[in-house]
Amino acid sequence: MKKILKIAFFVIVIGLIAIQFFNRPDKTSTTEIAPGHITKVMNVPANVESILKRSCYDCHSDHTVWPWYSSVAPVSWLVADDVVKGRKKMNFSQWDKLSDAKKEARLNEICEEIKADEMPLPPYLILHGDAKLSQADKDILCNWAETEMKKLEDAAEEK
């Protein structure tokens, strides 16, 4: 029995080492603030931007800070998949590509999801405790989102 456990352990270790060399995920990131970034196309106060950077940008912008464990398979695959899905759902770096109706919907979703504690994702918070939103953070983001939604509604009515 001990021999089988040793062999199984050895096979698992060799397997984990081997997968480090295959299927490495794309870990794109930039420090450049593009012209289409939300901070360039909407009024984003410094306190709101600070919260977004701390709690949202890793998955919902092109400004992902890739932690050390995002280089270790199979965890790297999970992290990269979360970032790809997050950017696809909403990317603050490409805010200008959304129609006003979609911007309004995304702003509404921001407020709904943070109030329901759906964002940031609970698994993300395990290793990124600083990303946890306090009630004050949630209030700041929701008040900002509601103000910006109102501006979008008013602009649509003027057209």
C-alpha positions as CSV (number, residue, x, y, z in Angstrom):
1,M,0.0,0.0,0.0
2,K,2.8,2.4,0.9
3,K,4.5,1.7,-2.5
4,I,1.3,2.6,-4.4
5,L,0.9,5.8,-2.4
6,K,4.6,6.7,-3.2
7,I,4.1,6.0,-6.9
8,A,0.8,8.0,-7.0
9,F,2.5,10.9,-5.2
10,F,5.4,10.8,-7.6
11,V,3.1,10.7,-10.7
12,I,1.1,13.6,-9.3
13,V,4.2,15.7,-8.7
14,I,5.6,14.9,-12.1
15,G,2.3,15.7,-13.7
16,L,2.0,19.1,-11.9
17,I,5.6,20.0,-13.0
18,A,4.8,18.9,-16.6
19,I,1.7,21.0,-17.0
20,Q,3.6,24.1,-16.2
21,F,5.0,23.9,-19.8
22,F,1.8,23.5,-21.6
23,N,-1.2,25.7,-22.4
24,R,0.1,28.8,-20.7
25,P,-2.7,31.4,-20.6
26,D,-2.4,34.9,-22.1
27,K,-1.9,37.3,-19.3
28,T,-2.3,40.7,-21.1
29,S,-2.3,43.8,-19.1
30,T,-1.4,47.5,-19.6
31,T,-0.7,50.6,-17.6
32,E,-1.8,52.9,-20.4
33,I,-5.2,54.6,-19.9
34,A,-6.8,54.4,-23.4
35,P,-9.0,57.1,-24.7
36,G,-12.0,54.7,-24.4
37,H,-11.4,54.1,-20.7
38,I,-14.3,54.8,-18.4
39,T,-12.3,57.6,-16.6
40,K,-11.9,59.3,-20.0
41,V,-15.5,59.1,-21.2
42,M,-17.5,59.6,-17.9
43,N,-17.2,61.6,-14.8
44,V,-15.4,59.2,-12.4
45,P,-14.4,61.0,-9.1
46,A,-11.1,60.0,-7.5
47,N,-12.8,58.1,-4.7
48,V,-14.9,56.0,-7.1
49,E,-11.8,55.3,-9.3
50,S,-9.9,54.2,-6.2
51,I,-12.6,51.7,-5.3
52,L,-12.8,50.4,-8.9
53,K,-9.1,50.0,-9.1
54,R,-8.9,48.1,-5.8
55,S,-12.0,45.9,-6.3
56,C,-12.9,45.7,-10.0
57,Y,-10.0,46.4,-12.4
58,D,-8.2,43.0,-12.1
59,C,-11.1,41.2,-13.8
60,H,-13.0,44.1,-15.5
61,S,-10.3,46.1,-17.2
62,D,-7.1,45.8,-19.2
63,H,-5.2,46.8,-16.1
64,T,-5.0,43.4,-14.5
65,V,-2.4,42.8,-11.8
66,W,-1.4,39.2,-12.3
67,P,-0.4,37.7,-8.9
68,W,2.4,35.1,-8.6
69,Y,-0.1,32.2,-8.5
70,S,-1.4,33.2,-11.9
71,S,1.8,31.7,-13.3
72,V,1.3,28.2,-11.7
73,A,-0.9,25.8,-13.6
74,P,-3.7,24.7,-13.1
75,V,-4.5,27.7,-11.0
76,S,-3.3,30.0,-13.9
77,W,-6.0,28.6,-16.1
78,L,-8.7,29.3,-13.6
79,V,-7.5,32.9,-13.0
80,A,-7.1,33.7,-16.7
81,D,-10.5,32.2,-17.4
82,D,-12.1,34.5,-14.7
83,V,-10.3,37.5,-16.2
84,V,-11.4,36.7,-19.8
85,K,-15.0,36.2,-18.6
86,G,-14.9,39.4,-16.5
87,R,-13.6,41.5,-19.4
88,K,-16.1,40.0,-21.8
89,K,-19.0,40.9,-19.4
90,M,-17.7,44.4,-18.7
91,N,-14.4,46.1,-19.5
92,F,-13.8,49.5,-18.0
93,S,-10.9,50.0,-20.4
94,Q,-13.3,49.8,-23.4
95,W,-16.2,51.7,-22.0
96,D,-16.5,53.8,-25.1
97,K,-17.5,50.8,-27.2
98,L,-20.8,50.4,-25.3
99,S,-24.0,52.0,-26.4
100,D,-25.5,54.4,-23.9
101,A,-28.2,51.9,-23.2
102,K,-25.5,49.2,-22.4
103,K,-23.6,51.7,-20.3
104,E,-26.8,52.4,-18.3
105,A,-27.4,48.6,-17.9
106,R,-23.8,48.0,-16.8
107,L,-24.0,50.8,-14.2
108,N,-27.2,49.3,-12.9
109,E,-25.6,45.9,-12.7
110,I,-22.7,47.3,-10.8
111,C,-25.0,48.5,-8.1
112,E,-27.2,45.4,-8.0
113,E,-24.3,43.0,-7.9
114,I,-22.3,44.8,-5.2
115,K,-25.4,45.2,-3.0
116,A,-26.0,41.5,-3.3
117,D,-22.4,40.7,-2.5
118,E,-22.0,39.0,-5.8
119,M,-19.0,41.2,-6.8
120,P,-16.2,41.0,-6.2
121,L,-16.4,37.2,-6.5
122,P,-16.2,35.5,-3.1
123,P,-13.3,33.2,-4.2
124,Y,-11.4,36.3,-5.4
125,L,-11.8,37.9,-1.9
126,I,-10.1,34.9,-0.2
127,L,-6.7,36.1,-1.5
128,H,-7.6,39.7,-2.1
129,G,-9.1,40.8,1.2
130,D,-8.4,44.5,0.3
131,A,-10.9,44.2,-2.5
132,K,-13.8,43.6,-0.1
133,L,-16.3,46.4,-0.3
134,S,-17.4,48.1,2.8
135,Q,-20.9,49.5,3.1
136,A,-19.5,53.0,2.5
137,D,-17.7,51.7,-0.7
138,K,-21.0,50.2,-1.9
139,D,-22.9,53.5,-1.1
140,I,-20.2,55.6,-3.0
141,L,-20.3,53.3,-6.0
142,C,-24.1,53.1,-6.1
143,N,-24.6,56.8,-5.7
144,W,-22.1,57.4,-8.5
145,A,-23.7,54.8,-10.8
146,E,-27.1,56.2,-10.2
147,T,-26.0,59.7,-11.0
148,E,-24.3,58.6,-14.2
149,M,-27.4,56.5,-15.2
150,K,-29.5,59.6,-14.7
151,K,-27.2,61.6,-17.0
152,L,-27.5,58.9,-19.6
153,E,-31.3,58.9,-19.3
154,D,-31.4,62.7,-19.6
155,A,-29.2,62.7,-22.6
156,A,-31.4,60.0,-24.3
157,E,-34.5,62.1,-23.6
158,E,-32.9,65.2,-25.2
159,K,-32.3,63.3,-28.5
